[in-house]
Amino acid sequence: MPTYPAPGEFPDFEQFMVDLFTPTATTVTTLPATSADLQSTLPLIWVRTTGGTLDINAITYKAKVSVVAFGTTRAQAQQLSVQIRTAMLGAPANRVNGVLVDYTEEIAAEEPKFHPPILRRGRGLTEVPDLDPLNQMVEVAFSIEARRQ
């Protein structure tokens, strides 16, 4: 089994988040295959890296990550997102399964969270808000900075 984190390499930011959030709830990098499988694993945290950049001296990598909290209710997902935020913002200068990150901050998500349907009417277009009380997810995004381990 390879050593984690790999010496001299930047950390796997998705694995870092899995290790960080697993004490809070089941944390995955890919969603369950079916809706029934998803519902049976709630509450659930889905993590993914959405981008990143290397600094000019190739010392620090700044990853952009997305974290989606799923709960049995919207309220549970929101409560889970608060725990996610607290864990992520408290991570710098603490080792998580051997990984040391330098800095974290909450950022705007890369992708729109919701694409409202557009209704065509005789006098133009109107947007319909997300009024579904069963919307069971809350997305938060972060920037994580870490040096080679």
FIKOLZA-815101 format. One record per atom (N, C-alpha, C): atom name; x, z, y. Coordinates in steps of 0.05 Angstrom, whole numbers. Example, Ala and Ser with C-alpha at 12.3 -4.5 7.8 and 13.67 -1.06 7.14 Angstrom:
<donus>
DONU   site       px       pz       py
DONU      N      264      156     -114
DONU     CA      246      156      -90
DONU      C      264      156      -66
DONU      N      257      142      -45
DONU     CA      273      143      -21
DONU      C      258      157        1
</donus>
This chain:
<donus>
DONU   site       px       pz       py
DONU      N       17        0      -24
DONU     CA        0        0        0
DONU      C       18        0       25
DONU      N       13      -18       44
DONU     CA       29      -19       68
DONU      C       26        6       85
DONU      N       47       12      100
DONU     CA       46       35      118
DONU      C       28       29      142
DONU      N       12       48      149
DONU     CA       -5       45      173
DONU      C       -1       69      191
DONU      N        3       64      216
DONU     CA        7       38      229
DONU      C       34       26      222
DONU      N       36        0      222
DONU     CA       61      -14      216
DONU      C       81       -8      237
DONU      N      105        2      229
DONU     CA      126        8      249
DONU      C      133      -17      265
DONU      N      135      -14      291
DONU     CA      144      -36      308
DONU      C      122      -55      315
DONU      N       97      -51      306
DONU     CA       75      -69      311
DONU      C       54      -54      328
DONU      N       37      -70      341
DONU     CA       14      -59      355
DONU      C       -6      -49      335
DONU      N      -21      -29      341
DONU     CA      -41      -19      321
DONU      C      -64      -38      317
DONU      N      -76      -35      294
DONU     CA     -101      -50      289
DONU      C     -123      -34      303
DONU      N     -133      -44      325
DONU     CA     -152      -29      341
DONU      C     -178      -24      328
DONU      N     -187      -42      311
DONU     CA     -212      -37      296
DONU      C     -208      -14      276
DONU      N     -186      -14      262
DONU     CA     -180        8      243
DONU      C     -178       34      258
DONU      N     -165       34      282
DONU     CA     -163       58      298
DONU      C     -191       69      305
DONU      N     -210       51      312
DONU     CA     -237       60      319
DONU      C     -252       70      294
DONU      N     -248       57      271
DONU     CA     -260       66      246
DONU      C     -251       95      241
DONU      N     -225      100      243
DONU     CA     -214      127      239
DONU      C     -224      147      260
DONU      N     -227      138      284
DONU     CA     -236      156      306
DONU      C     -265      163      304
DONU      N     -283      144      296
DONU     CA     -311      149      297
DONU      C     -323      157      270
DONU      N     -309      154      248
DONU     CA     -320      161      222
DONU      C     -329      190      220
DONU      N     -316      209      232
DONU     CA     -327      237      231
DONU      C     -354      239      244
DONU      N     -361      221      262
DONU     CA     -386      222      277
DONU      C     -409      209      260
DONU      N     -403      185      250
DONU     CA     -422      170      234
DONU      C     -408      148      218
DONU      N     -421      137      198
DONU     CA     -409      115      183
DONU      C     -401       93      203
DONU      N     -376       84      201
DONU     CA     -365       64      220
DONU      C     -355       40      204
DONU      N     -363       16      213
DONU     CA     -356       -9      199
DONU      C     -346      -30      218
DONU      N     -332      -50      207
DONU     CA     -323      -73      223
DONU      C     -341      -97      218
DONU      N     -357      -96      197
DONU     CA     -376     -117      192
DONU      C     -403     -104      185
DONU      N     -424     -117      194
DONU     CA     -451     -105      189
DONU      C     -460     -109      160
DONU      N     -476      -92      150
DONU     CA     -488      -96      123
DONU      C     -502     -123      122
DONU      N     -503     -134       97
DONU     CA     -513     -161       93
DONU      C     -542     -165       99
DONU      N     -558     -145       94
DONU     CA     -587     -148       99
DONU      C     -598     -126      117
DONU      N     -621     -131      128
DONU     CA     -634     -111      145
DONU      C     -639      -85      130
DONU      N     -647      -88      104
DONU     CA     -653      -64       88
DONU      C     -627      -48       84
DONU      N     -605      -61       79
DONU     CA     -579      -47       76
DONU      C     -571      -33      102
DONU      N     -576      -47      125
DONU     CA     -570      -35      151
DONU      C     -587      -10      155
DONU      N     -613      -12      150
DONU     CA     -631       11      154
DONU      C     -623       35      136
DONU      N     -614       29      112
DONU     CA     -607       51       93
DONU      C     -581       65      100
DONU      N     -565       53      118
DONU     CA     -539       66      126
DONU      C     -540       80      153
DONU      N     -563       80      166
DONU     CA     -565       92      193
DONU      C     -562      122      192
DONU      N     -549      134      212
DONU     CA     -537      121      236
DONU      C     -511      107      228
DONU      N     -505       86      244
DONU     CA     -482       69      238
DONU      C     -468       61      264
DONU      N     -442       59      263
DONU     CA     -426       49      286
DONU      C     -412       24      277
DONU      N     -416        2      293
DONU     CA     -403      -24      288
DONU      C     -382      -28      309
DONU      N     -357      -32      301
DONU     CA     -335      -36      320
DONU      C     -323      -63      316
DONU      N     -313      -75      339
DONU     CA     -300     -101      337
DONU      C     -282     -104      362
DONU      N     -261     -119      358
DONU     CA     -243     -126      380
DONU      C     -253     -152      391
DONU      N     -257     -154      418
DONU     CA     -268     -178      430
DONU      C     -247     -194      446
DONU      N     -224     -183      449
DONU     CA     -203     -197      464
DONU      C     -180     -178      470
DONU      N     -161     -187      486
DONU     CA     -139     -170      493
DONU      C     -117     -186      506
DONU      N      -98     -171      518
DONU     CA      -75     -184      531
DONU      C      -50     -166      528
DONU      N      -28     -179      528
DONU     CA       -2     -166      527
DONU      C        9     -164      555
DONU      N       21     -141      562
DONU     CA       32     -139      589
DONU      C       57     -157      591
DONU      N       66     -160      616
DONU     CA       88     -179      622
DONU      C      114     -173      607
DONU      N      118     -147      601
DONU     CA      143     -139      587
DONU      C      140     -138      557
DONU      N      116     -145      547
DONU     CA      110     -144      518
DONU      C      114     -116      507
DONU      N      107      -96      523
DONU     CA      109      -68      514
DONU      C       82      -57      507
DONU      N       62      -63      523
DONU     CA       35      -51      519
DONU      C       15      -73      514
DONU      N       -2      -69      494
DONU     CA      -24      -87      489
DONU      C      -50      -74      498
DONU      N      -66      -89      513
DONU     CA      -92      -79      524
DONU      C     -114      -94      509
DONU      N     -127      -80      491
DONU     CA     -148      -92      475
DONU      C     -175      -86      488
DONU      N     -193     -106      487
DONU     CA     -221     -102      495
DONU      C     -237     -100      469
DONU      N     -253      -79      468
DONU     CA     -267      -74      443
DONU      C     -297      -68      450
DONU      N     -314      -74      430
DONU     CA     -342      -69      432
DONU      C     -350      -50      410
DONU      N     -367      -31      417
DONU     CA     -376      -11      398
DONU      C     -407      -11      400
DONU      N     -420      -15      378
DONU     CA     -450      -15      378
DONU      C     -459        9      360
DONU      N     -476       26      372
DONU     CA     -487       48      358
DONU      C     -515       41      349
DONU      N     -520       44      323
DONU     CA     -546       40      311
DONU      C     -558       66      302
DONU      N     -583       71      309
DONU     CA     -596       96      300
DONU      C     -623       90      289
DONU      N     -636      109      277
DONU     CA     -663      105      267
DONU      C     -683      102      289
DONU      N     -675      112      313
DONU     CA     -691      108      337
DONU      C     -673      101      360
DONU      N     -684       91      381
DONU     CA     -668       85      405
DONU      C     -655      110      416
DONU      N     -669      132      416
DONU     CA     -658      158      426
DONU      C     -634      166      410
DONU      N     -636      163      383
DONU     CA     -613      171      367
DONU      C     -589      153      373
DONU      N     -593      127      377
DONU     CA     -572      108      383
DONU      C     -559      116      410
DONU      N     -575      124      429
DONU     CA     -565      132      456
DONU      C     -548      157      453
DONU      N     -558      176      437
DONU     CA     -543      201      433
DONU      C     -516      195      419
DONU      N     -516      177      400
DONU     CA     -492      169      386
DONU      C     -473      156      405
DONU      N     -483      139      423
DONU     CA     -465      126      443
DONU      C     -451      146      461
DONU      N     -464      169      467
DONU     CA     -452      190      483
DONU      C     -428      202      467
DONU      N     -432      207      441
DONU     CA     -411      217      424
DONU      C     -388      197      422
DONU      N     -394      172      420
DONU     CA     -374      151      419
DONU      C     -357      151      445
DONU      N     -371      152      467
DONU     CA     -357      152      493
DONU      C     -339      176      496
DONU      N     -349      199      488
DONU     CA     -333      224      490
DONU      C     -308      222      472
DONU      N     -311      212      447
DONU     CA     -288      209      429
DONU      C     -268      189      440
DONU      N     -277      166      449
DONU     CA     -259      145      459
DONU      C     -244      154      484
DONU      N     -258      166      503
DONU     CA     -244      174      527
DONU      C     -226      198      523
DONU      N     -230      213      501
DONU     CA     -212      235      494
DONU      C     -189      227      476
DONU      N     -187      202      468
DONU     CA     -167      193      449
DONU      C     -139      191      460
DONU      N     -134      183      485
DONU     CA     -106      180      494
DONU      C      -90      206      490
DONU      N      -65      201      482
DONU     CA      -45      223      478
DONU      C      -51      239      453
DONU      N      -70      231      437
DONU     CA      -76      244      411
DONU      C      -72      224      389
DONU      N      -59      233      368
DONU     CA      -56      215      345
DONU      C      -81      214      328
DONU      N      -90      190      321
DONU     CA     -112      186      303
DONU      C     -102      170      279
DONU      N     -100      184      257
DONU     CA      -89      172      232
DONU      C      -62      158      238
DONU      N      -45      171      254
DONU     CA      -18      161      260
DONU      C      -16      143      284
DONU      N      -39      134      295
DONU     CA      -39      116      317
DONU      C      -41      132      343
DONU      N      -23      125      362
DONU     CA      -23      137      388
DONU      C      -31      117      409
DONU      N      -52      121      424
DONU     CA      -60      103      445
DONU      C      -53      117      472
DONU      N      -47      100      492
DONU     CA      -38      110      518
DONU      C      -61      114      537
DONU      N      -81       97      536
DONU     CA     -102       97      557
DONU      C     -127       84      546
DONU      N     -150       95      553
DONU     CA     -176       83      547
DONU      C     -193       85      572
DONU      N     -211       65      575
DONU     CA     -231       66      596
DONU      C     -255       50      588
DONU      N     -278       58      598
DONU     CA     -303       43      592
DONU      C     -303       18      610
DONU      N     -311       -4      599
DONU     CA     -313      -29      614
DONU      C     -340      -42      609
DONU      N     -346      -63      625
DONU     CA     -371      -78      620
DONU      C     -367      -94      594
DONU      N     -388      -96      579
DONU     CA     -388     -112      554
DONU      C     -382     -141      560
DONU      N     -368     -154      542
DONU     CA     -361     -182      545
DONU      C     -385     -201      543
DONU      N     -404     -193      526
DONU     CA     -427     -211      520
DONU      C     -452     -198      531
DONU      N     -471     -214      539
DONU     CA     -497     -202      547
DONU      C     -509     -186      524
DONU      N     -521     -164      531
DONU     CA     -533     -147      510
DONU      C     -559     -158      501
DONU      N     -573     -172      518
DONU     CA     -600     -181      511
DONU      C     -606     -207      526
DONU      N     -615     -226      512
DONU     CA     -624     -251      524
DONU      C     -654     -251      525
DONU      N     -666     -245      548
DONU     CA     -695     -244      548
DONU      C     -707     -272      544
DONU      N     -729     -273      530
DONU     CA     -742     -299      527
DONU      C     -752     -309      555
DONU      N     -753     -334      558
DONU     CA     -763     -345      583
DONU      C     -790     -359      578
DONU      N     -809     -351      593
DONU     CA     -836     -363      590
DONU      C     -839     -385      611
DONU      N     -849     -407      603
DONU     CA     -854     -429      623
DONU      C     -883     -426      633
DONU      N     -885     -425      658
DONU     CA     -912     -422      671
DONU      C     -915     -445      691
DONU      N     -938     -448      700
DONU     CA     -944     -470      719
DONU      C     -928     -466      745
DONU      N     -922     -442      753
DONU     CA     -908     -437      778
DONU      C     -879     -430      775
DONU      N     -867     -436      753
DONU     CA     -838     -430      749
DONU      C     -833     -415      724
DONU      N     -810     -401      724
DONU     CA     -801     -387      700
DONU      C     -803     -357      705
DONU      N     -808     -342      684
DONU     CA     -808     -313      687
DONU      C     -794     -301      663
DONU      N     -780     -278      666
DONU     CA     -766     -265      645
DONU      C     -783     -242      634
DONU      N     -782     -239      608
DONU     CA     -797     -217      595
DONU      C     -776     -196      587
DONU      N     -780     -171      596
DONU     CA     -760     -150      590
DONU      C     -762     -142      561
DONU      N     -741     -128      551
DONU     CA     -740     -118      524
DONU      C     -757      -92      523
DONU      N     -781      -94      514
DONU     CA     -799      -72      513
DONU      C     -803      -61      485
DONU      N     -786      -70      467
DONU     CA     -789      -62      439
DONU      C     -779      -33      435
DONU      N     -797      -15      429
DONU     CA     -788       13      425
DONU      C     -771       16      399
DONU      N     -771       -4      382
DONU     CA     -756       -3      358
DONU      C     -727      -14      361
DONU      N     -720      -21      386
DONU     CA     -693      -30      391
DONU      C     -674       -6      385
DONU      N     -660       -8      363
DONU     CA     -646       15      352
DONU      C     -616       14      358
DONU      N     -607       -1      378
DONU     CA     -578       -3      383
DONU      C     -571        0      412
DONU      N     -547       11      417
DONU     CA     -536       14      443
DONU      C     -507        5      442
DONU      N     -500      -13      460
DONU     CA     -472      -24      460
DONU      C     -456      -12      483
DONU      N     -432       -4      477
DONU     CA     -413        4      498
DONU      C     -387      -11      493
DONU      N     -371      -15      514
DONU     CA     -346      -30      511
DONU      C     -324      -14      524
DONU      N     -300      -17      514
DONU     CA     -277       -3      524
DONU      C     -253      -21      525
DONU      N     -234      -12      541
DONU     CA     -207      -23      541
DONU      C     -188       -2      530
DONU      N     -172       -9      510
DONU     CA     -153        9      498
DONU      C     -125       -1      502
DONU      N     -107       15      512
DONU     CA      -79        7      515
DONU      C      -61       23      496
DONU      N      -44        8      482
DONU     CA      -25       21      463
DONU      C        1        6      462
DONU      N       22       21      457
DONU     CA       48        8      453
DONU      C       53        4      423
DONU      N       74      -10      417
DONU     CA       82      -14      389
DONU      C       86       14      377
DONU      N       77       17      353
DONU     CA       78       43      340
DONU      C      105       49      327
</donus>
